[in-house]
Amino acid sequence: MADDANTRTTRGTLTKARMEAFSDGVLAIAITLLVLDLAARPPGSPLEQFLRDWTAYLAYLVAFLTIGAAWIAHNSLSDDLEHVDRIFLRLNLLFLLSVSFLPFPTRLIGDALDKSASSQRVAVTVFGVTVLATRLLLAAMTAYAERERLRRAGAPDLDLQDAQDKMRVAVAVYLGAIALGLLLPFVAIVLYFAVAIFLVVPFRAVGQAIVRKPAASGSER
């Protein structure tokens, strides 16, 4: 019986390691694909060509931070796991599906911001639904891991805790941005950008680090 338990643990650990390697590869490819749509296009001087494509730079920045936030949360969750099961692996595949799709609506936004309002509405809606799905799937994976006791005992990873604390706010803003994007597409993009920064920056840890510095300096005196 002990040997069977060890075998199951070993298999679970190996499956988790393969999941992490595959997931990191997909996320790395997705975030790399974003830059392929950045290019200086004639006519005009090099500077004019560079500045003309500002919409693509904005879309790239929003998508890069969004995928970065997803990677931080996913990395923290996978580090917190003791093992994985068949259902969790499939939830992970759905999460990777949404992330790997993100370069497409990012390109749509870069192309649409200087075009018609209808093109902008389609682009920001597709982008919003994609990032919302990504965040909801992360929440579903976290909840499932908690319910099925896939996570290690003890305090959760700080980045994972931060992602869980911010999840409801992010989902609420995403829903509002999707609705608002039907009327004011550019405002929706600004909201997506704000959510990406909100998810990436650990404001509590940064605040604590700022507060600690003066105290440390005063103690040295």
C-alpha positions in Angstrom: 0.0 0.0 0.0 2.9 2.4 0.8 4.5 1.6 -2.5 1.2 2.4 -4.3 0.9 5.7 -2.5 4.5 6.6 -3.4 3.8 5.7 -7.0 0.8 8.0 -7.1 2.7 10.8 -5.5 5.6 10.4 -7.9 3.2 10.3 -10.9 1.4 13.4 -9.6 4.7 15.3 -9.2 5.9 14.3 -12.7 2.5 15.4 -14.2 2.7 18.7 -12.3 6.3 19.3 -13.6 5.2 18.6 -17.2 2.2 20.8 -16.8 4.4 23.6 -15.5 6.9 23.2 -18.4 4.2 23.1 -21.0 2.4 26.1 -19.5 5.5 28.2 -19.2 6.3 27.4 -22.9 2.8 28.4 -24.1 2.9 31.6 -22.0 6.3 32.5 -23.3 5.3 32.0 -26.9 2.1 34.0 -26.5 3.9 37.0 -24.9 6.6 36.8 -27.6 4.1 36.7 -30.5 2.8 40.1 -29.3 5.9 41.9 -30.6 5.7 40.4 -34.1 3.0 42.9 -35.1 5.2 45.9 -34.2 6.7 47.4 -37.3 7.5 50.7 -38.9 5.5 51.1 -42.1 6.1 53.6 -44.9 5.5 56.2 -46.1 7.2 59.0 -44.2 10.5 59.5 -42.4 11.7 56.8 -39.9 10.4 59.0 -37.0 7.0 59.5 -38.7 6.7 55.7 -39.3 7.6 55.0 -35.7 5.1 57.5 -34.2 2.3 56.5 -36.6 2.1 53.0 -35.1 1.4 54.3 -31.5 -1.9 52.3 -31.4 0.0 49.0 -31.8 2.4 50.0 -29.0 -0.5 50.7 -26.7 -2.2 47.4 -27.5 1.2 45.6 -27.1 1.7 47.2 -23.6 -1.7 46.3 -22.4 -1.5 42.7 -23.6 2.0 42.2 -22.3 1.1 43.3 -18.8 -2.1 41.2 -19.0 -0.2 38.0 -19.9 2.4 38.9 -17.4 -0.2 39.2 -14.6 -1.6 35.8 -15.7 1.8 34.2 -15.7 2.6 35.5 -12.1 -0.7 34.2 -10.8 -0.4 30.9 -12.7 3.2 30.4 -11.5 2.3 31.1 -7.9 -0.6 28.6 -8.1 1.5 25.9 -9.6 4.2 26.4 -7.0 1.5 26.0 -4.3 0.3 22.7 -5.7 1.2 19.4 -4.1 0.0 17.5 -7.2 -2.6 17.8 -10.0 -5.4 15.6 -11.3 -7.1 15.0 -14.7 -9.7 17.8 -14.3 -7.1 20.4 -13.2 -5.0 19.6 -16.3 -7.9 20.3 -18.5 -8.8 23.5 -16.7 -5.1 24.5 -17.3 -5.5 23.7 -21.0 -8.6 26.0 -21.2 -6.5 28.8 -19.4 -3.7 28.3 -22.0 -6.3 28.5 -24.8 -7.4 31.9 -23.7 -3.9 33.2 -23.2 -2.6 31.9 -26.5 -5.5 33.6 -28.3 -4.7 37.0 -26.8 -2.3 38.1 -29.6 -5.1 38.0 -32.1 -7.4 40.6 -30.4 -4.3 42.6 -29.6 -3.5 42.9 -33.3 -7.2 43.8 -33.9 -6.9 46.7 -31.4 -3.6 47.9 -33.0 -5.2 48.0 -36.4 -8.6 49.4 -35.4 -7.8 52.4 -33.2 -7.2 54.6 -36.2 -10.1 53.2 -38.2 -13.9 53.2 -37.9 -15.8 53.0 -34.6 -17.4 49.7 -35.5 -13.9 48.1 -36.0 -12.9 49.5 -32.6 -15.9 48.1 -30.9 -15.3 44.6 -32.3 -11.6 44.7 -31.3 -12.1 45.9 -27.7 -15.0 43.5 -27.2 -13.0 40.5 -28.4 -10.1 41.6 -26.3 -12.2 42.1 -23.2 -14.0 38.7 -23.5 -10.6 37.0 -23.8 -8.9 38.7 -20.8 -12.1 38.1 -18.8 -12.0 34.4 -19.7 -8.4 34.2 -18.7 -9.0 35.7 -15.2 -12.1 33.5 -14.6 -10.3 30.4 -15.6 -7.5 31.3 -13.2 -10.1 31.7 -10.5 -11.7 28.4 -11.4 -8.3 26.6 -11.2 -7.6 28.1 -7.8 -11.0 27.2 -6.4 -10.8 23.7 -7.8 -7.3 23.2 -6.3 -8.6 24.3 -3.0 -11.7 22.2 -3.1 -9.9 19.0 -4.1 -7.0 19.7 -1.7 -4.4 19.8 -4.4 -2.5 22.6 -2.7 0.2 22.2 0.0 -0.7 22.8 3.6 0.3 26.1 5.0 0.3 29.8 4.0 -0.3 30.4 0.2 2.2 32.1 -2.0 2.0 35.9 -1.5 1.5 36.5 -5.3 -1.3 34.0 -5.4 -2.9 35.6 -2.4 -2.6 39.0 -4.1 -4.2 37.6 -7.2 -7.1 36.2 -5.3 -7.6 39.4 -3.4 -7.7 41.4 -6.7 -9.8 38.9 -8.7 -13.3 40.4 -8.0 -12.2 43.9 -8.7 -10.6 42.8 -12.0 -13.6 40.8 -13.1 -16.0 43.7 -12.3 -13.9 46.2 -14.2 -13.5 43.8 -17.2 -17.3 43.4 -17.3 -17.8 47.2 -17.2 -15.1 47.8 -19.8 -16.7 45.3 -22.2 -20.0 47.1 -21.9 -18.4 50.5 -22.1 -16.4 49.5 -25.1 -19.6 49.3 -27.2 -19.9 53.1 -26.8 -16.4 54.3 -26.0 -13.8 51.8 -27.2 -10.7 53.9 -26.3 -11.9 54.3 -22.7 -12.3 50.5 -22.5 -8.7 50.1 -23.5 -7.6 52.5 -20.8 -9.5 50.4 -18.3 -7.9 47.2 -19.5 -4.5 49.0 -19.1 -5.4 50.1 -15.6 -6.5 46.5 -14.6 -3.2 45.1 -16.0 -1.2 47.5 -13.9 -3.5 46.7 -10.9 -2.9 43.0 -11.3 0.9 43.2 -11.9 2.0 45.6 -9.2 1.9 44.3 -5.6 0.9 47.6 -4.1 0.8 46.2 -0.5 4.3 44.8 -0.7 5.6 48.0 -2.4 4.0 50.1 0.4 5.5 48.0 3.1 8.9 48.2 1.4 8.7 52.0 1.3 7.6 52.2 4.9 10.4 49.9 6.1 13.2 51.9 4.5 13.0 55.0 6.7 12.7 52.8 9.8 15.8 50.9 8.8 17.7 54.1 8.2 16.7 55.5 11.6 17.8 52.3 13.4 21.3 52.6 11.8 21.7 56.1 13.3 
